[in-house]
Structures are given as structure tokens and as C-alpha cells.
Amino acid sequence: MTDILKDYFEALERLKMGNPVNVPKGTKITNDSVSLEAGRKKGSIKKSRPIFSDLIQVIDAASKVEAKPRDEIRERLGEAKAEATRYRALWEEALAREVSLVKQLWDEREAWAKEQAALTGGKVASIRKTGQV
């Protein structure tokens, strides 16, 4: 294996392990990202060059393997969003019950105040004098 290919394969391994040196962490594995990680120009890995055929096959296999965890992350994200939506619905239902109970209590207090005012006539003075026990 030539030194050039060795650099590309080492760059691919760094990308697989998630420890790139020349590209941002989490960069998708492509021919261009491998060439940039190897310190070469973008597009230096070409399908038309027979020397790169094995490298391109390995890069394609690595990108397919890399795509699976991303799908798993998206599935977990979808599940988390569904669970958050469910909990939000439960929370809103609980709030609706609480508001209903507060409204009912308010109505009962108003009705009680009206009954009390009707019984006392609103003109009754207290018999107790202040300061005497």
C-alpha cells in the first residue's frame, strides 16, 4: 500500500472512531470528508482512478454502517417527542380539571354568599360590643 493510500485509510479510521483532526467531529463519512481529513483537497478521491477503488468501497461500507446509528437516534428522538406530546396532553387535561374545580368552588362561594345575605337581610347588626368578653 502506498503512503498516499495509507494516509486516506488512517483518515477513514479516525472518522470512524469519531476522533478527526482536520474536519469537525461528527462529520458524515464521504469521499470528500476522508480526503479533507487526510490533508488533501476536496474531490481528490475519484472513482475514475483505479488506485482508489478499494478505498471507495471501504468508505461506502463505512458510510452505510454510520447511517444506521443516525437512524436509531432519529427513532429515539421520535419516541421522545411522542412521549412529550402524551405528557403534555395529560398535563393539559389535569389543568382543565383544576380550572373546572376552581370554577365550581367559585360558583358555590357566590351562591353561599347570596344565601347568607338573604338570611341576614344585610341589615343585622352584631350584638357583641368590642372590648367586652
RODO-2510 file (C-alpha; in nm, 4 decimals, decimal comma):
residues 133
     n   res          X          Y          Z
     1     m     0,0000     0,0000     0,0000
     2     t     0,1367     0,3381    -0,0931
     3     d     0,1853     0,6169     0,1573
     4     i    -0,0950     0,8176    -0,0029
     5     l    -0,3467     0,5371     0,0443
     6     k    -0,2156     0,4808     0,3957
     7     d    -0,2979     0,8433     0,4791
     8     y    -0,6509     0,8010     0,3425
     9     f    -0,7131     0,4787     0,5334
    10     e    -0,5829     0,6346     0,8561
    11     a    -0,8111     0,9321     0,7993
    12     l    -1,1049     0,6980     0,7462
    13     e    -1,0275     0,5174     1,0720
    14     r    -1,0143     0,8492     1,2601
    15     l    -1,3535     0,9416     1,1172
    16     k    -1,4972     0,6030     1,2132
    17     m    -1,3681     0,6362     1,5687
    18     g    -1,5041     0,9903     1,5953
    19     n    -1,1626     1,1477     1,6503
    20     p    -1,0996     1,3563     1,3382
    21     v    -0,8098     1,6004     1,3259
    22     n    -0,8805     1,8144     1,0187
    23     v    -1,2621     1,8099     0,9960
    24     p    -1,5283     1,8820     1,2603
    25     k    -1,6311     1,5996     1,4895
    26     g    -1,9445     1,4206     1,3700
    27     t    -1,8743     1,4834     1,0017
    28     k    -2,0521     1,2363     0,7760
    29     i    -1,8179     0,9817     0,6170
    30     t    -1,7876     1,0583     0,2464
    31     n    -1,5089     1,0570    -0,0104
    32     d    -1,4655     1,4312     0,0367
    33     s    -1,4561     1,4170     0,4165
    34     v    -1,1956     1,1383     0,4059
    35     s    -0,9806     1,3370     0,1629
    36     l    -1,0062     1,6504     0,3786
    37     e    -0,9255     1,4509     0,6920
    38     a    -0,6215     1,3059     0,5138
    39     g    -0,4995     1,6604     0,4493
    40     r    -0,5793     1,6569     0,0787
    41     k    -0,8127     1,8690    -0,1313
    42     k    -1,1822     1,8013    -0,1552
    43     g    -1,2531     1,5761    -0,4519
    44     s    -0,9098     1,4163    -0,4584
    45     i    -1,0651     1,0686    -0,4248
    46     k    -1,2086     0,9982    -0,7699
    47     k    -1,3877     0,6897    -0,8929
    48     s    -1,2107     0,7213    -1,2246
    49     r    -0,8730     0,6482    -1,0635
    50     p    -0,8205     0,2728    -1,0201
    51     i    -0,5881     0,3222    -0,7228
    52     f    -0,8829     0,4449    -0,5155
    53     s    -1,1288     0,1613    -0,5977
    54     d    -1,0607    -0,0340    -0,2750
    55     l    -1,0679     0,2839    -0,0681
    56     i    -1,4003     0,3898    -0,2187
    57     q    -1,5537     0,0511    -0,1370
    58     v    -1,4368     0,0759     0,2234
    59     i    -1,5676     0,4339     0,2502
    60     d    -1,9071     0,3271     0,1121
    61     a    -1,9270     0,0415     0,3634
    62     a    -1,8311     0,2737     0,6495
    63     s    -2,0903     0,5328     0,5472
    64     k    -2,3637     0,2648     0,5448
    65     v    -2,2614     0,1486     0,8915
    66     e    -2,2549     0,5094     1,0097
    67     a    -2,6059     0,5725     0,8733
    68     k    -2,7613     0,3072     1,0980
    69     p    -2,6854     0,4790     1,4313
    70     r    -2,8225     0,8046     1,2941
    71     d    -3,1487     0,6245     1,2103
    72     e    -3,1541     0,4810     1,5614
    73     i    -3,1077     0,8296     1,7033
    74     r    -3,3927     0,9593     1,4887
    75     e    -3,6158     0,6770     1,6108
    76     r    -3,5318     0,7567     1,9716
    77     l    -3,5983     1,1239     1,9023
    78     g    -3,9375     1,0377     1,7530
    79     e    -4,0239     0,8243     2,0558
    80     a    -3,9192     1,1032     2,2916
    81     k    -4,1310     1,3556     2,1013
    82     a    -4,4318     1,1217     2,1138
    83     e    -4,3860     1,0742     2,4864
    84     a    -4,3540     1,4502     2,5388
    85     t    -4,6742     1,5029     2,3402
    86     r    -4,8534     1,2423     2,5514
    87     y    -4,7377     1,4021     2,8774
    88     r    -4,8371     1,7454     2,7510
    89     a    -5,1877     1,6142     2,6760
    90     l    -5,2095     1,4637     3,0259
    91     w    -5,0906     1,7916     3,1773
    92     e    -5,3479     1,9929     2,9811
    93     e    -5,6244     1,7534     3,0900
    94     a    -5,5175     1,7940     3,4539
    95     l    -5,5190     2,1729     3,4157
    96     a    -5,8678     2,1592     3,2658
    97     r    -5,9897     1,9566     3,5650
    98     e    -5,8318     2,2012     3,8082
    99     v    -5,9871     2,5017     3,6333
   100     s    -6,3240     2,3269     3,6365
   101     l    -6,2963     2,2633     4,0109
   102     v    -6,1902     2,6236     4,0788
   103     k    -6,4889     2,7488     3,8762
   104     q    -6,7238     2,5186     4,0666
   105     l    -6,5817     2,6375     4,4009
   106     w    -6,6180     2,9993     4,2921
   107     d    -6,9832     2,9441     4,1962
   108     e    -7,0540     2,7678     4,5282
   109     r    -6,8980     3,0534     4,7270
   110     e    -7,1050     3,3086     4,5383
   111     a    -7,4206     3,1076     4,5994
   112     w    -7,3340     3,0750     4,9690
   113     a    -7,2692     3,4493     4,9962
   114     k    -7,6094     3,5197     4,8365
   115     e    -7,7829     3,2797     5,0768
   116     q    -7,6086     3,4340     5,3756
   117     a    -7,7053     3,7830     5,2615
   118     a    -8,0669     3,6683     5,2133
   119     l    -8,0806     3,5123     5,5619
   120     t    -7,9335     3,8108     5,7409
   121     g    -8,1103     4,0632     5,5257
   122     g    -7,7943     4,2615     5,5161
   123     k    -7,9258     4,4919     5,7951
   124     v    -7,8421     4,2906     6,1029
   125     a    -7,6004     4,4481     6,3482
   126     s    -7,3736     4,2482     6,5706
   127     i    -7,4822     4,2175     6,9395
   128     r    -7,1331     4,1909     7,0714
   129     k    -6,9627     4,5052     7,1697
   130     t    -6,5988     4,5402     7,1087
   131     g    -6,3713     4,5269     7,4102
   132     q    -6,6095     4,3179     7,6321
   133     v    -6,5738     3,9492     7,6870
***
